[in-house]
Amino acid sequence: MMQKARVHLFKERSLFYVTFSTSKQAKREKDWLFQLDPVYFIAILGFVHDEAEEIQKFRRNVALRNQDGQLFFDRLYFEFLQMPLFTKQEHELETHFDKWLYFL
């Protein structure tokens, strides 16, 4: 997903989108089969989504974890790329990923 402008309740909207990919996987046979394939939500943002400046990061990876920080579910991931926080100059590009982001 490419999101240029800030939208109200963006986190909720992101979760709403992944529910479609998740819910469509369940197969109803004699019993429901809930063996789910991984779902990845990748958002390339044209704005800074992190509210507090001290926690702002260009790349934010989100996974569902329990209160002890252990991974609760290993098949649902969110990746947010906040493009205004990508500040590398052309001479600083090291990886193919850096070059791809610079191109964007």
N, C-alpha and C positions, 0 to 999 in steps of 0.2 A: 504494500500500500504506500502510495506517495501522498503525503498530506502537506500542502503548501501553507495553508492558513491555520491559525489556532482555532480549535473548535471547543465548545463547551462540553464538559464531561468526556474528554477524550479517552481516559482509561476505561470508562464504562462502555464506550463505543467499541473499543478494541476487544474487550471481552465479549461483547455482543456478536461481533463478527466471527470469533473463533467458535462460538457455540454452534454455528451452522455446520462447520467442518467436522465438529465432534459428533453432533447429534445424528448426522446423516450416515455415520459409520455403523450404528447399531443395526443388527439384522434380527428380524423376528422370524424365528422358525418355530419349533415346538416351544422353546424357551428363548428369551432374549439373549443374544450373544453380544457381550459388551467388550470384546477384545478390540481395543482401539489402536489405530495407527497413530504415530506422533503427529502433532499439529504445531506448525511454526507460524507465528505471526511476525512479519518483518515490516516495520514502519520506517520509512525515510521521511523525516520531518523537516520542513522548512522553517521551523520555529523551535525555541527552547521550551521543552515541556517541564523539566524539573523546576519545581517551585522555588526551593531554597538555593540560593547561589552557591553556598558552600558544598552542596552535594551534586552540583551540575557536572555531568560527564557527557562526552560525545556519544559514547556507546553504552547503552544500558541493557543488560541481559536480565530477564525476569523469569523465574521458575517458581512453582508452587512448593513452599517449604513449610515445615511444621514449626512449633514454638522453640524447638531446639536447633533450628537451622538445618535440619536434615531434609533432603529431597523427599517430598511426599508423593509426587506423581512425576514420572520421568517421560511423559509423552505430551506435555504442553509447555511451550516456550514462547516467550515474547522477546523480540529484539527491536529496540528503538535506537535509531541513528539520528541524532539531533545535529543536522548539518551546520547551523550557525556556530556550533562548538568545534567543528573540524577546522583547524587553523593552520595546518601545514602548508608551507609554500612549495612550489614546484621542486626546488632543489632539496627539499627535506623528504620527498617521497621515497620510501624504501621497499614496500611490498606491492604486489599486484592489487591488493585491497586498497592501499593508500592511493594508488593511481586511479583506480576505478572511482573512488570517492571524490578525488580532485576533479575528475572529468564531470561528475554530476554537478 
